[in-house]
Amino acid sequence: MKTPEVGDDKLRTAYLIRAFEEKLLALYSQGKIRGTVHTCIGQEMIGLAATSQHKQGDWYCSNHRGHGHYLALTGDYVGLFREIMGLKGGVSGGHGGSQHLYTDGFISNGIQGGMMPIALGQALAHKLRGTDNLACIYMGDGTLGEGNVYEGLNIASKWSLPLLVVLENNGIAQSTPSSQTIAGEIADRPKAFGVPYLGCDTWDIDGLMQTFEQAIHTIRTTQRPVFVEVKTGRLRSHSKGDDTRTTEEIDALWARDPLTQLQAQIKAQDPEYFDRIDLEINHHVEQALRQTGVAVEDQVLASSGALNWTPLPRYAAYDRIATLLNQSFKTLMAEQPDIVFIGEDVLSPYGGAFKIAKDLSDRHPERVLSTPISEASIVGIGTGLALSGYKPQVEIMFGDFLTLGFDQLLNHATKFRTMYGRDLPVPLVVRTPMGGYRGYGPTHSQSIEKYFMGIPFLDVLALNHRICPQSLYKAIYTDLKQPTLVIENKVLYTEQLKEAPILGYDLQLSDEKYPCLRIKPQDEQAQLSIVCYGYMLTLVESALEQVFDEHEIVCEVICPTQIAPLRMDAVIESVTKTKRLLTIEEGVLTHGFGSELISRCIEAGASIQRCKKIGITGIIPSSAEAELQVLPSVASIVNAILEVASSD
């Protein structure tokens, strides 16, 4: 090891980071910190090496053990103390705590492997802009068990992304030695994807710095990813006091640690060196404690108040929904150069499984990207792009596959909106076809949107055959800040946008960004209220006409475009008059849209005399006859209307 000079700034910063981490453990023992604290003691030099060649515009994605990464980049000890102590004025306003830090060019999250796709999106943003910036992703050796890592290495290599992958290999995950969990050689893993591998360790500080200098130079000059494995030692426990290693193991690591070895030499040259380090850290704590309290704002789930209704407008074009969607994206991408279209098989001549991306790659070859089958990474890349100033349009080929991207929506994109103590724009749009009636069977026919409706800070929209998708997507991309999931039913793709009136009813739209459709009787009082969304509106309209013609039953239909967060005004107004409610959804009924709707009506004081939910209760078979027995139908809706409208 080449001995750093006593006055070396990086060495001093390393000792400051260590003193910071030791102070955190002391504060925790005093009860001034709650929750979890993962210190980087023994690994301080890694963040310093990774940021040694920092350029404005570079991005760094960190993990649960990210204090050293953050401090190496920012030097913001006071802000980080405040954050971990849960105080106002912290890095993330006291909301994020130890694992969730954000500043310009830096973001961390505690989900193992989850930040790899985010870093890919940030690296892609650099490539699209043509800069020589890079994105850096830090991970531990335990993270090598996560599939996102390998999806990311594959995409970074195939797309030639300027990505620095930093693997901090301290030989142990939480309590499990890496020898029990990692098969083969770590170096072989990036090499399998054509990603250059470099190895170094924290016991040779000079070699560590040189390795990162080489890696970063390679990335900036070749616009290719590089994987750096840093062998190191974790000198403290995984989190606070949960260490299962023997005393002998830990003592050996301390004895080998270069910062420990240099202490005596430094004290001999400058006896007050470490006193000044301690004084500085204590001063930072004193400054941090001058602010108290944390402001936490509740999410506004939905607006309230009277809605204004206008007649359903006449649109410029009435064509197949799929054609209108394709035309919409052609227009939007021509008008907005920050929209990037990402999905599987979306390039010409194929244009996606349902041809929504037809011809887009011919018009915008740099901004239409066809991905591997990597749904988690696809959504995460979109999030990384969104954080970097783009407006990604992510297509998931079948809605059923969105379960693989669930973590990226639940624990990343939507949490990023407020987890860092600020209103952080995440202009991400995820589109996907849902639904059955096409014989695709149990894993390609589901309507699983209910699993996403309960995620805070996620707008969930559903297309129907009455509201023009072009006007809807124009609204989406007007002041887009919130992650948005759009449900596009597969059968609906084949249908025409419908303008025909319904005899005896007015078709009206609410004055919302994402309007609600109301089918309101013209001259009679409705006998029951029907609430549905998406393709179910097609079936409901047929049932509406049938029950009127055959049974003289008049209904009022409420069909929201935005199904989460759901504004209840129109529903409650209708149910208050009819006192009877029928909900219709294509997904599984248990804990679904209908259950939520009925619950919120009751909470609002609506007096419901009779109600019923229509949906499915099991899997969807491939057999055409069996599928039609499982899914809602005009006949089942008619029968339900007769039951709910009955005066008994």
Secondary structure per residue as TSV (DSSP state, phi and psi in degrees):
chain	resnum	aa	ss	phi	psi
A	1	M	-	360.0	129.0
A	2	K	-	-76.8	124.8
A	3	T	-	-75.1	120.9
A	4	P	-	-66.2	153.4
A	5	E	-	-70.7	149.4
A	6	V	T	-58.6	-34.8
A	7	G	T	-85.5	5.8
A	8	D	-	-62.7	125.4
A	9	D	H	-62.9	-39.6
A	10	K	H	-67.5	-37.7
A	11	L	H	-64.1	-44.2
A	12	R	H	-62.0	-41.6
A	13	T	H	-62.7	-38.5
A	14	A	H	-60.6	-43.0
A	15	Y	H	-67.7	-35.9
A	16	L	H	-63.0	-43.8
A	17	I	H	-61.5	-42.4
A	18	R	H	-64.2	-44.0
A	19	A	H	-63.7	-37.0
A	20	F	H	-58.7	-49.1
A	21	E	H	-65.3	-41.1
A	22	E	H	-63.5	-37.1
A	23	K	H	-65.0	-37.5
A	24	L	H	-59.6	-43.7
A	25	L	H	-63.7	-37.3
A	26	A	H	-66.8	-43.3
A	27	L	H	-63.7	-36.3
A	28	Y	H	-64.0	-43.2
A	29	S	H	-64.9	-24.0
A	30	Q	T	-87.3	-0.6
A	31	G	T	79.6	14.7
A	32	K	S	-91.2	-5.5
A	33	I	-	-130.2	135.9
A	34	R	-	-118.1	169.6
A	35	G	S	82.8	-134.1
A	36	T	-	-124.2	147.8
A	37	V	-	-139.1	117.9
A	38	H	-	-108.5	108.4
A	39	T	-	-89.4	158.5
A	40	C	-	-107.9	25.2
A	41	I	T	-61.0	122.9
A	42	G	T	103.1	-16.1
A	43	Q	-	-120.7	17.0
A	44	E	H	-60.8	-35.5
A	45	M	H	-71.6	-15.7
A	46	I	H	-67.3	-48.2
A	47	G	H	-62.3	-35.3
A	48	L	H	-67.0	-38.9
A	49	A	H	-69.2	-41.1
A	50	A	H	-68.4	-28.6
A	51	T	T	-101.8	6.5
A	52	S	T	-65.5	-25.9
A	53	Q	T	-111.3	29.5
A	54	H	-	-60.4	138.5
A	55	K	-	-123.9	145.2
A	56	Q	T	-54.9	128.4
A	57	G	T	108.1	-18.5
A	58	D	-	-65.6	151.1
A	59	W	E	-119.2	144.9
A	60	Y	E	-129.2	124.8
A	61	C	E	-110.0	119.9
A	62	S	E	-114.9	-174.9
A	63	N	-	-130.4	-157.4
A	64	H	T	-65.9	-27.2
A	65	R	T	-105.9	60.2
A	66	G	-	-112.2	7.3
A	67	H	H	-58.4	-46.1
A	68	G	H	-64.0	-36.8
A	69	H	H	-62.6	-45.0
A	70	Y	H	-66.6	-46.9
A	71	L	H	-68.3	-34.8
A	72	A	H	-61.9	-33.3
A	73	L	H	-83.9	-40.6
A	74	T	H	-109.3	-30.9
A	75	G	-	67.1	18.9
A	76	D	-	-91.1	74.2
A	77	Y	H	-70.2	-40.8
A	78	V	H	-63.7	-47.6
A	79	G	H	-61.5	-36.8
A	80	L	H	-74.7	-39.4
A	81	F	H	-57.1	-48.5
A	82	R	H	-60.0	-41.5
A	83	E	H	-62.3	-48.0
A	84	I	H	-69.9	-28.0
A	85	M	T	-85.7	0.5
A	86	G	T	73.2	35.1
A	87	L	-	-106.2	150.5
A	88	K	T	-60.5	142.3
A	89	G	T	92.1	0.9
A	90	G	S	-72.2	169.1
A	91	V	T	-49.9	-43.0
A	92	S	T	-116.4	32.0
A	93	G	T	66.2	18.0
A	94	G	T	80.3	2.0
A	95	H	S	-83.6	-37.9
A	96	G	S	-88.1	-36.5
A	97	G	G	76.2	-156.8
A	98	S	G	-61.8	-33.8
A	99	Q	G	-100.3	-9.5
A	100	H	-	-126.1	90.0
A	101	L	-	-119.3	143.5
A	102	Y	E	-145.9	134.4
A	103	T	E	-152.8	174.4
A	104	D	T	-58.0	115.4
A	105	G	T	90.2	3.3
A	106	F	E	-143.5	135.9
A	107	I	E	-150.8	139.7
A	108	S	E	-134.3	154.1
A	109	N	-	-152.8	148.8
A	110	G	-	-88.4	2.9
A	111	I	S	-81.4	119.4
A	112	Q	T	-61.8	126.3
A	113	G	T	79.1	-13.4
A	114	G	T	-69.3	-21.1
A	115	M	H	-87.6	-10.3
A	116	M	H	-57.1	-49.1
A	117	P	H	-64.6	-31.7
A	118	I	H	-62.9	-45.5
A	119	A	H	-63.1	-36.5
A	120	L	H	-60.1	-44.4
A	121	G	H	-63.0	-38.5
A	122	Q	H	-68.5	-39.1
A	123	A	H	-65.0	-38.8
A	124	L	H	-63.4	-38.1
A	125	A	H	-61.1	-41.7
A	126	H	H	-60.9	-42.9
A	127	K	H	-64.8	-42.6
A	128	L	H	-63.3	-33.5
A	129	R	H	-83.6	-11.6
A	130	G	T	74.6	24.5
A	131	T	-	-91.3	174.5
A	132	D	-	-103.6	22.5
A	133	N	-	-73.0	163.6
A	134	L	-	-131.0	164.2
A	135	A	E	-116.1	140.1
A	136	C	E	-118.8	134.7
A	137	I	E	-120.9	122.5
A	138	Y	E	-94.8	139.1
A	139	M	E	-151.0	160.7
A	140	G	E	-96.7	168.5
A	141	D	G	-63.8	-29.4
A	142	G	G	-64.1	-23.2
A	143	T	G	-71.6	-13.0
A	144	L	G	-66.0	-8.5
A	145	G	G	-84.2	-5.8
A	146	E	-	-91.6	132.8
A	147	G	H	-63.9	-29.0
A	148	N	H	-57.6	-31.4
A	149	V	H	-61.7	-44.0
A	150	Y	H	-80.4	-34.9
A	151	E	H	-57.0	-42.7
A	152	G	H	-67.3	-43.1
A	153	L	H	-61.6	-40.4
A	154	N	H	-62.9	-48.1
A	155	I	H	-68.4	-42.4
A	156	A	H	-59.5	-37.8
A	157	S	H	-73.0	-47.3
A	158	K	H	-67.0	-34.9
A	159	W	T	-93.6	-1.0
A	160	S	T	52.9	62.9
A	161	L	-	-97.0	142.6
A	162	P	-	-77.9	77.4
A	163	L	E	-119.3	128.0
A	164	L	E	-103.0	114.6
A	165	V	E	-99.7	118.6
A	166	V	E	-111.4	111.5
A	167	L	E	-100.5	112.4
A	168	E	E	-89.1	100.6
A	169	N	E	-97.9	93.4
A	170	N	-	-96.4	9.0
A	171	G	S	80.2	2.2
A	172	I	B	-152.6	137.6
A	173	A	S	-82.5	-123.8
A	174	Q	S	-70.5	-57.3
A	175	S	S	-137.9	0.6
A	176	T	S	-101.9	123.3
A	177	P	B	-60.9	143.5
A	178	S	G	-59.4	-27.8
A	179	S	G	-61.5	-21.0
A	180	Q	G	-90.1	-12.3
A	181	T	T	-123.8	-18.7
A	182	I	-	-109.6	118.6
A	183	A	-	-92.2	144.3
A	184	G	S	72.0	-164.4
A	185	E	-	-98.6	134.9
A	186	I	T	-59.2	-39.7
A	187	A	T	-59.5	-28.3
A	188	D	H	-73.5	-20.2
A	189	R	H	-70.1	-55.0
A	190	P	H	-64.1	-34.8
A	191	K	H	-61.7	-31.5
A	192	A	H	-62.5	-23.2
A	193	F	T	-103.0	8.6
A	194	G	T	75.8	23.1
A	195	V	-	-99.6	123.4
A	196	P	-	-58.1	141.1
A	197	Y	E	-114.9	135.1
A	198	L	E	-128.9	140.9
A	199	G	E	-120.6	144.9
A	200	C	E	-158.8	-176.1
A	201	D	E	-150.0	166.3
A	202	T	T	-85.4	-3.4
A	203	W	T	-86.1	-12.1
A	204	D	-	-120.9	89.3
A	205	I	H	-62.4	-41.8
A	206	D	H	-62.8	-44.1
A	207	G	H	-65.0	-36.3
A	208	L	H	-60.8	-48.3
A	209	M	H	-64.9	-41.0
A	210	Q	H	-66.0	-38.3
A	211	T	H	-62.9	-44.8
A	212	F	H	-69.3	-35.2
A	213	E	H	-61.4	-41.9
A	214	Q	H	-65.6	-44.7
A	215	A	H	-62.2	-46.1
A	216	I	H	-68.9	-38.3
A	217	H	H	-61.4	-41.8
A	218	T	H	-62.6	-44.1
A	219	I	H	-64.3	-44.4
A	220	R	H	-69.5	-32.0
A	221	T	H	-90.3	-26.9
A	222	T	H	-107.4	-14.9
A	223	Q	-	56.0	42.8
A	224	R	-	-126.6	153.5
A	225	P	-	-74.5	154.5
A	226	V	E	-136.5	139.2
A	227	F	E	-109.4	121.9
A	228	V	E	-116.0	119.2
A	229	E	E	-96.4	124.9
A	230	V	E	-112.9	110.4
A	231	K	E	-77.9	133.4
A	232	T	-	-151.8	-176.6
A	233	G	-	-132.7	130.0
A	234	R	-	-88.8	110.5
A	235	L	-	-83.4	-20.1
A	236	R	S	-113.9	-176.3
A	237	S	-	-71.9	170.4
A	238	H	S	-58.4	-52.0
A	239	S	S	-145.6	110.9
A	240	K	T	61.3	-95.9
A	241	G	T	-129.9	32.8
A	242	D	-	-103.2	44.8
A	243	D	-	-90.1	129.5
A	244	T	-	-107.3	2.0
A	245	R	S	-75.1	157.9
A	246	T	-	-74.3	159.1
A	247	T	H	-60.6	-36.9
A	248	E	H	-64.1	-41.6
A	249	E	H	-61.3	-47.2
A	250	I	H	-68.7	-40.8
A	251	D	H	-61.3	-37.8
A	252	A	H	-65.3	-38.5
A	253	L	H	-66.3	-42.3
A	254	W	H	-61.6	-41.8
A	255	A	H	-65.1	-30.6
A	256	R	H	-86.0	-18.4
A	257	D	-	-61.9	126.0
A	258	P	H	-66.1	-34.5
A	259	L	H	-66.0	-35.3
A	260	T	H	-68.8	-43.1
A	261	Q	H	-62.9	-33.6
A	262	L	H	-81.9	-11.9
A	263	Q	H	-58.6	-47.7
A	264	A	H	-61.9	-43.0
A	265	Q	H	-62.0	-42.2
A	266	I	H	-66.7	-43.3
A	267	K	H	-62.1	-36.1
A	268	A	H	-64.8	-36.0
A	269	Q	H	-84.4	-31.6
A	270	D	-	-146.2	88.1
A	271	P	T	-58.1	-25.2
A	272	E	T	-98.7	7.2
A	273	Y	H	-54.9	-52.0
A	274	F	H	-78.9	-24.2
A	275	D	H	-63.5	-40.9
A	276	R	H	-66.8	-37.1
A	277	I	H	-58.9	-47.9
A	278	D	H	-65.3	-40.8
A	279	L	H	-61.5	-40.6
A	280	E	H	-65.1	-43.5
A	281	I	H	-65.7	-43.1
A	282	N	H	-62.5	-36.6
A	283	H	H	-63.7	-41.2
A	284	H	H	-62.1	-39.9
A	285	V	H	-64.4	-44.0
A	286	E	H	-59.0	-43.2
A	287	Q	H	-63.7	-41.4
A	288	A	H	-61.1	-40.1
A	289	L	T	-75.5	-6.7
A	290	R	T	-71.7	-16.4
A	291	Q	S	-108.2	137.0
A	292	T	-	-128.7	162.3
A	293	G	-	79.1	159.8
A	294	V	-	-139.7	133.8
A	295	A	-	-90.2	120.9
A	296	V	-	-120.1	122.3
A	297	E	-	-103.5	136.8
A	298	D	-	-73.3	145.6
A	299	Q	-	-72.1	137.5
A	300	V	-	-85.8	107.6
A	301	L	-	-69.5	-37.5
A	302	A	-	-163.6	150.5
A	303	S	-	-74.0	163.9
A	304	S	-	-138.4	169.5
A	305	G	S	117.9	172.9
A	306	A	-	-67.2	138.4
A	307	L	-	-95.3	147.8
A	308	N	-	-102.1	136.8
A	309	W	E	-115.8	139.0
A	310	T	E	-130.9	155.4
A	311	P	E	-59.2	146.6
A	312	L	-	-56.6	123.4
A	313	P	-	-73.9	164.5
A	314	R	-	-91.6	124.7
A	315	Y	-	-88.8	165.0
A	316	A	S	-69.6	-30.2
A	317	A	-	-140.4	141.2
A	318	Y	-	-122.8	99.9
A	319	D	-	-137.4	-175.7
A	320	R	B	-61.1	143.1
A	321	I	H	-57.6	-40.8
A	322	A	H	-61.5	-41.8
A	323	T	H	-64.8	-41.8
A	324	L	H	-65.7	-37.1
A	325	L	H	-63.6	-46.2
A	326	N	H	-60.0	-43.8
A	327	Q	H	-64.8	-35.2
A	328	S	H	-62.4	-44.9
A	329	F	H	-72.1	-30.7
A	330	K	H	-62.2	-42.9
A	331	T	H	-68.6	-47.8
A	332	L	H	-63.2	-41.7
A	333	M	H	-71.0	-28.8
A	334	A	H	-71.9	-34.3
A	335	E	H	-85.8	-29.7
A	336	Q	-	-124.5	100.7
A	337	P	T	-70.6	-4.5
A	338	D	T	-95.1	4.2
A	339	I	E	-86.2	127.5
A	340	V	E	-120.7	129.2
A	341	F	E	-101.4	121.3
A	342	I	E	-128.6	135.6
A	343	G	E	175.7	177.0
A	344	E	T	-85.0	132.2
A	345	D	T	58.9	35.5
A	346	V	-	-93.7	-7.5
A	347	L	S	-74.9	156.6
A	348	S	T	-69.4	147.5
A	349	P	T	-88.5	-4.8
A	350	Y	T	-70.2	-54.7
A	351	G	-	75.7	24.2
A	352	G	S	92.5	158.1
A	353	A	T	-59.0	-29.8
A	354	F	T	-117.7	15.7
A	355	K	S	64.8	22.4
A	356	I	T	-69.4	-28.3
A	357	A	T	-95.0	15.9
A	358	K	T	-52.8	125.5
A	359	D	T	71.1	-3.2
A	360	L	H	-64.9	-39.6
A	361	S	H	-70.9	-25.9
A	362	D	H	-67.6	-35.9
A	363	R	H	-82.5	-34.7
A	364	H	-	-135.5	68.7
A	365	P	T	-60.5	-30.3
A	366	E	T	-79.8	-21.2
A	367	R	T	-111.2	8.9
A	368	V	E	-121.5	115.8
A	369	L	E	-122.8	127.7
A	370	S	E	-93.9	127.3
A	371	T	-	-103.4	162.6
A	372	P	-	-65.6	174.1
A	373	I	S	-76.6	90.4
A	374	S	-	-151.3	68.2
A	375	E	H	-59.0	-40.5
A	376	A	H	-60.9	-44.8
A	377	S	H	-68.9	-35.1
A	378	I	H	-60.3	-47.5
A	379	V	H	-66.2	-42.2
A	380	G	H	-65.3	-39.2
A	381	I	H	-59.9	-42.1
A	382	G	H	-59.2	-40.5
A	383	T	H	-65.4	-43.5
A	384	G	H	-61.5	-40.9
A	385	L	H	-63.0	-41.5
A	386	A	H	-63.1	-40.5
A	387	L	H	-66.4	-21.5
A	388	S	T	-98.1	11.3
A	389	G	T	100.2	3.1
A	390	Y	-	-97.5	169.6
A	391	K	E	-120.6	82.0
A	392	P	E	-71.6	142.5
A	393	Q	E	-113.2	103.9
A	394	V	E	-101.3	123.6
A	395	E	E	-105.7	123.9
A	396	I	-	-101.2	122.7
A	397	M	S	-55.0	-44.1
A	398	F	S	-131.8	138.5
A	399	G	G	-57.3	-30.6
A	400	D	G	-56.0	-32.0
A	401	F	G	-79.7	-7.3
A	402	L	G	-68.2	-16.1
A	403	T	G	-57.7	-31.9
A	404	L	G	-71.1	-20.8
A	405	G	G	-99.6	6.0
A	406	F	H	-58.9	-45.0
A	407	D	H	-59.9	-40.1
A	408	Q	H	-67.2	-28.3
A	409	L	I	-83.5	-46.0
A	410	L	I	-72.9	-47.1
A	411	N	I	-101.3	-3.0
A	412	H	I	-127.0	-82.6
A	413	A	I	-52.1	-48.7
A	414	T	H	-75.8	-36.8
A	415	K	H	-68.4	-32.1
A	416	F	H	-58.3	-26.2
A	417	R	T	-55.7	-41.7
A	418	T	T	-133.3	-8.1
A	419	M	T	-62.1	-24.2
A	420	Y	T	-98.3	20.9
A	421	G	S	72.5	22.5
A	422	R	S	-152.1	165.5
A	423	D	-	-85.6	89.5
A	424	L	-	-92.6	114.3
A	425	P	-	-64.2	133.1
A	426	V	-	-132.0	78.7
A	427	P	-	-78.2	67.6
A	428	L	-	-105.7	130.9
A	429	V	E	-117.5	124.3
A	430	V	E	-113.6	122.9
A	431	R	E	-114.5	145.4
A	432	T	E	-160.2	142.9
A	433	P	E	-82.0	132.0
A	434	M	E	-118.5	167.6
A	435	G	-	101.4	166.4
A	436	G	-	-107.1	-143.8
A	437	Y	S	73.1	8.4
A	438	R	S	-123.3	7.0
A	439	G	S	75.5	24.3
A	440	Y	-	-85.7	-8.1
A	441	G	-	88.0	-173.7
A	442	P	T	-64.3	-25.8
A	443	T	T	-111.2	5.4
A	444	H	T	-132.5	16.7
A	445	S	S	-132.0	5.1
A	446	Q	-	-78.9	158.2
A	447	S	-	-117.0	98.5
A	448	I	-	-108.8	18.3
A	449	E	T	-62.1	-22.0
A	450	K	H	-61.3	-28.5
A	451	Y	H	-70.3	-15.1
A	452	F	H	-105.6	-14.0
A	453	M	H	-67.0	-25.1
A	454	G	T	-90.9	5.9
A	455	I	S	-83.9	118.9
A	456	P	T	-60.7	145.6
A	457	F	T	65.2	28.9
A	458	L	-	-125.0	118.2
A	459	D	E	-83.6	128.0
A	460	V	E	-116.0	120.7
A	461	L	E	-117.3	153.7
A	462	A	E	-134.9	126.0
A	463	L	-	-72.1	151.7
A	464	N	-	-137.9	177.4
A	465	H	S	-86.9	5.0
A	466	R	S	-105.6	-27.7
A	467	I	S	-103.6	125.5
A	468	C	-	-64.3	125.6
A	469	P	H	-62.9	-26.4
A	470	Q	H	-66.1	-43.0
A	471	S	H	-68.6	-34.4
A	472	L	H	-67.3	-46.7
A	473	Y	H	-70.9	-29.1
A	474	K	H	-63.2	-40.4
A	475	A	H	-66.8	-40.0
A	476	I	H	-58.3	-44.9
A	477	Y	T	-87.2	10.5
A	478	T	S	-94.0	110.4
A	479	D	S	56.9	48.2
A	480	L	-	-74.2	121.4
A	481	K	-	-129.9	-22.8
A	482	Q	S	-105.1	138.1
A	483	P	-	-54.0	133.6
A	484	T	E	-132.5	127.9
A	485	L	E	-107.8	124.4
A	486	V	E	-112.6	123.1
A	487	I	E	-94.0	120.7
A	488	E	E	-121.3	101.7
A	489	N	E	-61.9	138.5
A	490	K	H	-64.6	-40.5
A	491	V	H	-67.7	-35.3
A	492	L	H	-61.0	-32.3
A	493	Y	H	-52.3	-35.9
A	494	T	H	-86.2	-11.0
A	495	E	S	-88.1	158.2
A	496	Q	B	-82.6	145.2
A	497	L	-	-60.7	128.7
A	498	K	-	-102.4	133.2
A	499	E	-	-116.3	-12.2
A	500	A	-	-60.9	136.2
A	501	P	-	-72.7	169.3
A	502	I	-	-114.6	121.2
A	503	L	T	-55.4	125.4
A	504	G	T	87.6	2.5
A	505	Y	E	-130.4	150.8
A	506	D	E	-101.3	137.4
A	507	L	E	-101.9	120.2
A	508	Q	E	-130.2	152.0
A	509	L	E	-118.3	143.2
A	510	S	E	-79.6	162.3
A	511	D	S	-91.6	53.6
A	512	E	S	-111.2	163.5
A	513	K	S	-57.0	-44.1
A	514	Y	S	-113.7	93.7
A	515	P	-	-68.0	152.4
A	516	C	E	-97.9	139.5
A	517	L	E	-95.5	133.4
A	518	R	E	-122.0	127.8
A	519	I	E	-104.0	105.5
A	520	K	E	-114.5	131.6
A	521	P	E	-59.9	141.0
A	522	Q	S	-79.0	-44.1
A	523	D	S	-123.3	-4.6
A	524	E	S	-127.8	159.5
A	525	Q	-	-79.7	130.8
A	526	A	-	-65.7	143.3
A	527	Q	S	-91.2	-20.6
A	528	L	E	-156.7	161.9
A	529	S	E	-106.5	134.3
A	530	I	E	-116.4	129.4
A	531	V	E	-120.3	126.3
A	532	C	-	-147.9	177.5
A	533	Y	-	-154.7	164.2
A	534	G	T	63.3	-141.1
A	535	Y	T	-64.3	-23.1
A	536	M	H	-58.6	-24.6
A	537	L	H	-60.7	-36.3
A	538	T	H	-59.4	-45.9
A	539	L	H	-68.8	-39.7
A	540	V	H	-63.5	-41.0
A	541	E	H	-61.9	-40.9
A	542	S	H	-65.2	-41.7
A	543	A	H	-66.1	-36.7
A	544	L	H	-58.9	-46.0
A	545	E	H	-68.5	-37.2
A	546	Q	H	-66.9	-45.2
A	547	V	H	-70.7	-27.3
A	548	F	H	-72.5	-45.5
A	549	D	H	-66.9	-41.4
A	550	E	H	-95.9	-25.2
A	551	H	H	-130.8	-0.6
A	552	E	-	54.7	38.8
A	553	I	-	-99.3	130.4
A	554	V	-	-110.1	129.1
A	555	C	E	-121.7	159.6
A	556	E	E	-115.0	133.2
A	557	V	E	-113.1	131.0
A	558	I	E	-116.0	120.8
A	559	C	E	-127.5	93.2
A	560	P	E	-72.5	145.9
A	561	T	S	-83.1	-41.9
A	562	Q	E	-92.8	111.0
A	563	I	E	-96.5	-9.5
A	564	A	E	-160.6	134.4
A	565	P	S	-60.7	143.2
A	566	L	-	-99.3	122.6
A	567	R	-	-82.2	127.1
A	568	M	-	-98.2	-4.0
A	569	D	H	-53.8	-49.6
A	570	A	H	-65.4	-39.0
A	571	V	H	-65.7	-48.0
A	572	I	H	-65.1	-40.1
A	573	E	H	-59.4	-42.8
A	574	S	H	-69.4	-47.3
A	575	V	H	-66.4	-33.3
A	576	T	H	-59.4	-33.6
A	577	K	H	-82.6	-43.3
A	578	T	H	-88.4	-30.0
A	579	K	-	61.3	15.9
A	580	R	E	-137.9	136.0
A	581	L	E	-137.2	131.2
A	582	L	E	-123.8	124.4
A	583	T	E	-110.6	143.2
A	584	I	E	-134.7	124.8
A	585	E	E	-142.0	158.0
A	586	E	E	-93.1	-10.2
A	587	G	E	-88.4	-175.9
A	588	V	E	-70.0	134.9
A	589	L	-	-68.6	-38.5
A	590	T	T	-58.4	125.4
A	591	H	T	56.1	35.9
A	592	G	S	-105.2	-162.3
A	593	F	H	-58.1	-47.5
A	594	G	H	-63.4	-41.0
A	595	S	H	-61.5	-44.7
A	596	E	H	-63.0	-42.3
A	597	L	H	-62.6	-48.0
A	598	I	H	-63.3	-42.7
A	599	S	H	-59.1	-44.4
A	600	R	H	-72.9	-29.6
A	601	C	H	-63.1	-44.1
A	602	I	H	-65.9	-41.9
A	603	E	H	-59.1	-35.2
A	604	A	T	-78.8	-3.5
A	605	G	T	90.3	9.7
A	606	A	-	-69.4	131.7
A	607	S	-	-88.1	101.9
A	608	I	-	-100.4	116.5
A	609	Q	S	-83.1	-30.8
A	610	R	E	-153.9	139.3
A	611	C	E	-148.2	161.2
A	612	K	E	-156.5	148.0
A	613	K	E	-115.6	139.6
A	614	I	E	-117.9	133.6
A	615	G	E	-173.4	-152.1
A	616	I	E	-119.7	164.3
A	617	T	S	-126.7	1.9
A	618	G	S	-152.4	-158.3
A	619	I	-	-83.1	163.8
A	620	I	-	-102.1	116.6
A	621	P	-	-77.6	161.2
A	622	S	S	-76.5	-34.3
A	623	S	S	-53.5	128.8
A	624	A	H	-59.7	-45.4
A	625	E	H	-66.2	-44.3
A	626	A	H	-67.5	-37.4
A	627	E	H	-61.5	-43.2
A	628	L	H	-67.5	-24.9
A	629	Q	H	-75.5	-27.7
A	630	V	H	-85.5	-42.4
A	631	L	S	-82.5	156.2
A	632	P	-	-57.7	147.8
A	633	S	-	-138.7	168.2
A	634	V	H	-58.9	-41.3
A	635	A	H	-63.6	-43.6
A	636	S	H	-68.0	-32.4
A	637	I	H	-70.8	-41.6
A	638	V	H	-59.4	-46.5
A	639	N	H	-61.6	-39.1
A	640	A	H	-68.0	-39.0
A	641	I	H	-61.4	-44.9
A	642	L	H	-60.8	-39.9
A	643	E	H	-67.4	-47.2
A	644	V	H	-73.0	-34.8
A	645	A	H	-76.8	-13.1
A	646	S	-	-59.3	142.2
A	647	S	-	-83.0	-6.4
A	648	D	-	-65.5	360.0
